[in-house]
Amino acid sequence: MPEGPEIRRAADKLKRVLEGQKALSVRFAKDRFPTLQASSRRLAGRMIEAVEPRGKAILTRFAGGLTIYSHNQLYGEWVIYRGEAPASHLQTRLAIRTAKHSAILYSASEIEVLKTALVHRHPYIAKLGVELLDPDVSEVDVLAQVCAPRFARRNLAGLLLDQGFLAGIGNYLRSDILFAARLHPAARPADLTPAQRETLARVALRMTRQSYRTRGITNNPRLARRLKARGMAFSEYRHWVFDRAGAPCHTCGQTIVRIDFGSRGLYLCERCQPGPR
C-alpha cells in the first residue's frame, strides 16, 4: 500500500497539471461507483482549485464547493498523460481531463464526492493524527502525540499503523522507524524513557520526510550511496530492515528477522532492538 511519502509525491504531480485548470470531463467507473455518475456532470467544466494530500488520501477541490476524496488503498495508482490516456489493462476508476492532460486513477477502491465544507467530517479525515509531511508540523507536535496518555499502553507495532496517531506511516516506515529508534515493536510509549520518546518523535518525523525527498529510501542516504556503488539493487539498499529477512543488519551484522503483528509482517534486528524487560 502506498504510504504518506508516495501519496504526497503523487499529489505533487497532480498539482502541477491540474491546479488552476478547467476540468473538461470527470469520469468515474460506472461499475464500481454507480452513485457518482451524476457527479461527473456536476464537476465537468469547473475549475480545479487545489490538490491536497491528507495522510494516505488525496483531496481534489473544485470550484463551486465540491471535492473528490480518493484513497489508493492497496493497488491504486495515479498516472498522468499528455492529452488523451491510452488504452490500458489497468482498471480506470477516475479520469480527470483538462485541455492538456489526463489524470487517471487506476485500481483504487475508495472514491467519494464531498461538499468541500464538510470534508473535515469524513471518517478518515476526521480521525487523522499529526501529519508528518505537513511542513507546519514540528518535532514538538510529534512528541506530544508520543506522550499523549491515550496512546501510552498500546504496543508500537500497532500504534505506528494507526493514522489517528501519526498520519502517513505504513508498513515499511513502521519497521525502519523502530529500527532507527532502536525500539522493539512490542514496547509501549509507557515503557519508554523520556529520551526514547524524544528519539521516536525525531526519527518518525525525519525518516518520513527523508522518504518523501528520496523516493522511498529510509536507510542512511550515505550508506545507501555506498551500497549502490557496490552494485546492490535498489531493493537491497533502500531500507534499514524492511523486507530484508535473512539479510545481515547494516549496523551490527545480525540476521534480520520477520515477525507477524496481526496480519502484517514487521522486520527487525533482535540485537539492535532488544525486547522490553
Buried (B, 14 or more C-beta within 10 A) or exposed (E): BBBBBBBBBBBEBBBEBBBEBBBEBBBBBEEBBEEBEEBBEBBBBBBBBBBBBBBBBBBBBBBEEBBBBBBBBEEBBBBBBEEEBEEEEEBBBBBBBBEEBBBBBBBBBBBBBBEBEEBEEBEBBEEBBBBBBBEEBEBEBBBEBBBEEEBBEBBBBBBBBBBBBBBBBBBBBBBBBBBBBBBBBBBBBEBBEEEBBBBBBBBBBBBBBBBBEBEBBBBBEEBBEEBBEEEEEEEBBBBBBBBBBEEEBBBEEBEBBBEEBEEEBBBBBBEBBEEEE
